[in-house]
Amino acid sequence: MSMRIGGAAGAQWESHIAGVHLRTDYQRLNADLQAGAPVQVIAADKAAVLESRRDAAGRRGLVDVTV
């Protein structure tokens, strides 16, 4: 089954997903900082948070959900 969610509801769904990714990336960064992870891991976590922030701020369009 394939479903396309578009319009304003689709944008809200994408914004929600982007927010979940941002929260997950932030939590990973926080946990790695507290655990004393290597510099490379922290840098990758920071890059993921920045990318998620950019994604959350600019989400528009359609979402395809395939089950």
C-alpha positions as CSV (number, residue, x, y, z in Angstrom):
1,M,0.0,0.0,0.0
2,S,1.3,3.5,-0.8
3,M,-0.1,6.7,0.5
4,R,0.7,10.3,-0.2
5,I,0.0,13.0,2.3
6,G,0.1,16.5,0.9
7,G,-1.1,20.0,1.5
8,A,-1.1,21.7,4.9
9,A,-1.5,18.4,6.8
10,G,1.5,16.9,4.9
11,A,3.6,19.9,5.9
12,Q,2.6,19.4,9.5
13,W,3.4,15.7,9.4
14,E,6.9,16.5,7.9
15,S,7.5,19.2,10.6
16,H,6.6,16.7,13.3
17,I,9.0,14.1,11.8
18,A,11.8,16.7,11.5
19,G,11.2,17.7,15.1
20,V,11.5,14.0,16.3
21,H,14.8,13.7,14.4
22,L,16.1,16.9,15.9
23,R,15.1,15.8,19.4
24,T,16.8,12.4,18.8
25,D,20.0,14.0,17.5
26,Y,20.1,16.4,20.4
27,Q,19.7,13.6,22.9
28,R,22.4,11.6,21.3
29,L,24.8,14.6,21.4
30,N,23.9,15.2,25.1
31,A,24.5,11.5,26.0
32,D,27.8,11.4,24.1
33,L,29.0,14.6,25.8
34,Q,28.2,13.2,29.2
35,A,29.8,9.9,28.4
36,G,33.0,11.6,27.3
37,A,32.9,10.4,23.7
38,P,35.8,11.0,21.4
39,V,36.0,14.3,19.6
40,Q,35.1,12.8,16.2
41,V,31.8,11.4,17.7
42,I,30.9,14.8,19.2
43,A,31.6,16.5,15.9
44,A,29.4,14.0,14.0
45,D,26.6,14.5,16.6
46,K,26.9,18.3,16.3
47,A,26.7,18.1,12.5
48,A,23.6,15.9,12.8
49,V,21.9,18.4,15.1
50,L,22.7,21.3,12.7
51,E,21.3,19.3,9.8
52,S,18.2,18.4,11.7
53,R,17.7,22.0,12.8
54,R,17.9,23.1,9.1
55,D,15.5,20.4,8.1
56,A,13.0,21.3,10.8
57,A,13.1,24.9,9.9
58,G,12.6,24.4,6.1
59,R,10.2,21.5,5.9
60,R,7.5,21.8,3.2
61,G,6.0,19.5,0.6
62,L,4.8,15.9,0.4
63,V,5.5,12.8,2.4
64,D,5.4,9.3,0.8
65,V,4.5,6.5,3.2
66,T,4.9,3.0,1.8
67,V,3.7,0.0,3.9
